[in-house]
């Protein structure tokens, strides 16, 4: 089976790698000059397998007015004459209820658990180096109400297999001594011991190298502008350099997926949500965090990456704008210096902005849509790094089950089992 995967971010690279393990002839295509150069390049770097609660929740709905009116709010919305944006926002608001939030959490936790098992199997098979650490995650709550909501979420998730603990402020500092100077400015936190961090760009690069060793091919600086369809099936992906034929096509190009899908009359409710990051050299390891930290009050994450500290924040619905206002960088610098004074150098911040491809419910779109041989793996929002491996397995199973030749399915199953892919 020849498969063309469009998009070489972490989700597309994982999809291509899994399909190659299943015995497919994989062609990975991306408009950029290499893998992982978009939203996967410098995002929050957290593998957050247990902390997957959708952004659309009752708490978000209650906090929207104050967040939107504050000049320094981590949330920003820019009105545009775009019917798809308005429709997405209406769907998002309708998803801000307890029932939908809990259902989304269940679905995301199941996918995250599969993703954890899959990535660990891949890492056992490959010698990838991407600053991976299983160092735990500490989520700080700014006030008693937030802590109470998080405690309720912990109780709910405990029935779904998550092992988390609600901590007092002092217990948080005991877990991460570098927060000692921040004591008194938060009301407690949630500790998850088995959460991880890693560099998604580095992993994308190494997944691509593994794909090539498995016989796959890559086509960078190659934009897919549309598809040729005959008899209800796609026969080729159209690029400026010519057509790429395949048996199966996968759209996995994140925030650009809706435009490409629309070329074959497939509608995807995926909105780009802009986020920012800086990556700081660590000056003092004693003053820098050794665990992954999320400050809910500042909506900011801090991930140690082998001598560097990745700081990521903000959620802006502003279309495809990738400009980086200095004020946003200053907010993240201030956050890093406030929580971990003296830990980092600030002479080179490496500012970055990316577009998280989000669905209204936060549950990604994974499966067959439109033409019979077209599949979508997109809409992972802020959890693309976390969910990439599991999503690749889910999509691989679907493609295998739809492939018409029984002998091909049997061959793919045998290849997958030999390569150690989770069943």
N, C-alpha and C positions, 0 to 999 in steps of 0.2 A: 504494500500500500504506500503510495506516494502522498505525503502530506505537506502542504504549504502553511506555515505558521507566520502570520503577519504581526510583528511587534516583538522586539527583543529586549523588553524590560524584564524584571525578575519573573513575572507571570509567564510571559512568552518563552523565556529561556527554560523555565521549569517545564512548560508544556512540551517544548521541542525535545528536551532531554528525556522525559518520560516516554514520549512516543518512539524515540529512538531505542530505548530499552525494550519496548514492546515489539521491536523488529521492523518498524516503519522506515521508509526512506524519507528523511525529514529535510525540508528546505526552510530555513529561518530567514525572514526578510524584515529589514528595518530601514527607515529613511535616514537614520543617523549614521555616523561613521563607525559605530561600534555598539556593543550591547550595554544595556543598563545606563544609558546616558540621559534619560528623561527623568521621570518621577522616581526611579530606582537609584539615581546617582548619589544623592546626599540626603535621604530622608531620615526619619527618626531612629532607624537602625534597631528597633526593638522587635524581637520575636515574642509577641505578646499573646501567648496561647490561651491564657485564662482571662485576660482583660479585654473582652471583645464586645462589651455592651454597645449597641448602636447609638450614634449621635442623636437620632430621632428618639426622644424619650420625654416623659412628662417633665422631668427636671429641666431639660433643654427648653421646652416650651415655656415654662415659668420664667426662665432666665433670659429669654430672647429680648424683651423690651429694654432691660438695663444694659445688656451686652451690645445691642445695636446702637444705643444712644451714647455710649461711652466712646470718647475719642481714642483711647488706648485699648479698646476692647480687642480680645483675641479673635472675635468673630466679626466679620465685615460682609456687608451685602451691597452690591451696586446694581441698581435697577437698570435693565436693558430692554430694548424693544425686541425681545426674543421669546416667542411663544413657548418654546421648549423649556426655557429657564423657568418661566412662570408655572408651567404645568408641573415641572419637577418640584418646585417649591410648595405647590399645593399638595402634592403627594407626600412630601416630607412632613408637612404640618399634620396631615391626616395620620401619619405613622407615629406621631408623638403621643402614643397612648400606651398604657401598661401592658395590654394584651399583645400588641405588635412588638413592643420592645422585648418582652420575654420570649416571644416566638423567634424573633431575630437572634437573640442571645443563644437560644438552644441550637439553632441551625449553624451559627458561627462557631460555637464551641465544638460541635461535632466535626466540622470541617477543620478546625484548628487542631483537634486531637489527631485526626488523620494526617494533617500536615506535619505535625511534630514527628510522628512515627515514620513518615516517608522521608523527611529530611535526614533523620538519624540513620535510616537504612542507606540513603545515598552517600552520606558522609562516611559510613563504614566501608562503602564500595570504592569511594574516591579519596584522593589525598588533597581535598580542597583546603585552602587557607584564606579565611575571610574575617579574621579577628573575632571568631566565634567564642563566646563565653556563656556558660550556664551560671550566671552570677546572681540571679534573683531580681525581683522588681519590687520597688517600694512606691506606693501611690500616696501622696500627701493630701490631706483634706484640710481646706482653709478654715472651716468652721464646723460647729457641732451638727448643723443640719446636713451638711455634705457628708460628714462621717456617719451619721445615722442612715442616710440613703445608701452609702457604700456598704455598711454592715448588713443591710437588708439584701443587697445584691450578692454579698458573700454567702449569706444563708441560702439564697435561691440557687446559686451556682454550686454549692456543696452537694446538692442532690443530683447534679449533672457531672460529678467526678472531679471538681476543682478543689484543691487543697490550699486554702488561703486563711490568713489570720488577721484580725483587726487589732491594731496596736495603739497604745498610748503614745503621746509625743516622746516621752523618754525612751520607750521601747523602740521607736523609730530611730532615734539617735544611737541606740545600742546596736541596731542593725547596720546603720551607716554613720559612723562617728564623724564624718566630714560635715554632717548637718548640725553639729553642736552649736554653731553660731546662729543657726536659724531657729533654735528651740524657742518656743513662746510665740511663734508666728504661724503655727498651724495647730489643729486640734487633734491630730492623730493620723493614722494611715492604715493601709492594707498591704500586707506582705505576702508575696507569692514566691516561694523558694526556687521553683524550677523554671522560671522565665529566663530568657536568653537575649543576647545581643549579637550583632554581626554586621558586616559591611555588605549591603545588598549589591552595590556596584561590583565589588570584588568577586562576589559569588556569581553574578551574571557573567563576568569574564571567564571564570573557571568552568561554569556550566557549558559555555560555548565551546571551550577547548575540549571538554569531555564529549560534547555532541560531535565534534569533528572526528575524534578518535573512534566514535561509534559508527562513522560513515556518513554523518549528516553533512549538509552544505549550508553556508551562510551567504547572504546577499545584503551587504550593507550599502548605505548611500543609494538605496533603491526604494523609492516611494511607490506603494500600491495605490493607484488612483481609482480603481474600480474592478469589476469582474465581468467576464463574458459568460453569459448564461444560455444554455441550450437544453430544451426538453426538461426544464425544471431543475437542472443541475448546473453548477459552475464548472466550466471547462478550463478556465485560465484566469489568473490574476493579471490585471493590466498595469504595466509600469512604463515609465518613459523610455526604458531600454528594450521594451518588447514584452511579450506575454510569457507568464510562468504557468505551465500546465501542472495539474496534480489530480489525484483521486478525491482528496479531501482538503478543505480549506478551513483555517482557524483564524478568527479575528481576536487578537490578544494585544491590541495596541492602546490600551488604557483610555485616556481622555479623548483620543482620536477615533475610538471605535464607533461612536454614533454616526459620524459622517461617512465612514466607509460602509457601515451596515446599511445606511440609507440608500446607497447606490444600488442595492438589490431589494429595496422597499422593506427593510427590516428596521423597526423602531426600537431603539434602546434608551431607556430612561436612566441615562448616566450623565451626571453633571460634574464638570471640573471644579474641585475645591482646592484653592491655592494654599500652599503652606510654605514656610521658610525654614532655613536652617543655617547655622554657622558651625564650623569645625575648628576647635581651639587646641593648640598644643598645650599639654599639661606641664606646668612648671613644678608643682609639688604633688607627688603621689599621696602624701599624707593628708593633704587638704582637698584632694579630688575624690569624687565618689568611686567606690569599687563596685557598687551595685547600680542597676538601672533605676532611675528616679523619675517619677512623673508628679509635677506639682499641679493639682487640679485648679487651684486658685489662679495660677498664671497660665493654665493650659499649655504647659511647656514640659518637654521631656529632655532628660539628660542621659546619654548612653556612653559609657567609657569604651573606647575602641583602640586598645593597644597604644597607649601614649597620647591619645587624642580624646577630646570630649565632644561628642556630637550633641548640639542643642537645637531642638526643633520645636516650632510653635505655629500658632495661628490657623484659622480656617476662614478663607475668604471666597465668597461666591462672586467672582468678578470676571467671568468668561475665561478666555485663554490668555489673559495678560500675564506675562512673566517678569514684569519689571520688579525691582527690589527697592522700595522706599527706605532711605536711611533710618527713618524712625523705627521701622520694624527690626532692623539689625540692632539698633540701640536698645530696644526692649529686651532682646535675647541676651545681649552683653550684660545689661543690668541684672537680668535674672540669674545668669551664671555667677556674676560677682557677688550678688546678694546671698545666694544659697551656699556658694563655695568660695568665699573670699580668699584670694591668694593662691588659688589652685591653678589658674590658667594664664597663659599669655594672650594679650588682646591686640598685638600689633598686626596680626594676620588672621582675619576672621573667616575667610573663605565663604562669603555669603552665597546663598543658593535659594532658588525658588522652584517649586514643582507643583504639578496639577494632579491631585488625587482623584481618580475616576470613581465617583460615588453614586450608588443607587439611593433612592429615598429611604429604603429600609436598612441599608448597609449590607444586605445580603447580595453577593455577586451574581452575575448572570453566567451560568455555566451550562452549555448544552446546545442542541441543534435548533436552528432558527432559519426560516426562509427556505432558500433552495435546499434540496435534500442532503447535499454533501457540505453544507456550511455549518460551522460550529462557532460559538462565542465563548470566550473565557475572559471576562472583563467586569469592571464595576466593583473592585475590591476596596475602594476608598483608602483609608489610612492603614489597612491590614494586608496590603499586597504582599509584603515581605513575609508576613506571618502565614498567609493562606496559600501562597504560590504552589508549594509542593503538593498539598492536599488537593487543590483545584486541578492540578495537572493529572493526578491519578483519577479523579472523578471524570474528567473529560476523556482521558484515555479509555476508561471502562465504557463510556457511552459510545465512543467511536468504534471500539471493538465489538460491542453488541449490535451495532447497526450495520457493520460490514457484512455484505451478503454471502461471502464464501465461508462455509463452515471450516474448511481446512485452514484458511487464513486466520480465523479466530483461534483455532487450536494452536497454531504456530505462535501467535502473539502471546497466548496464555503461557505456553511453555517457556518462551523467551523471557517474559516478565518474571516468572517464578525463578528461573535460573539466575536472573540479575538481582534478586532479593527485594523486589517491589512488594509492598504490603498487599495482602489479599483483601 
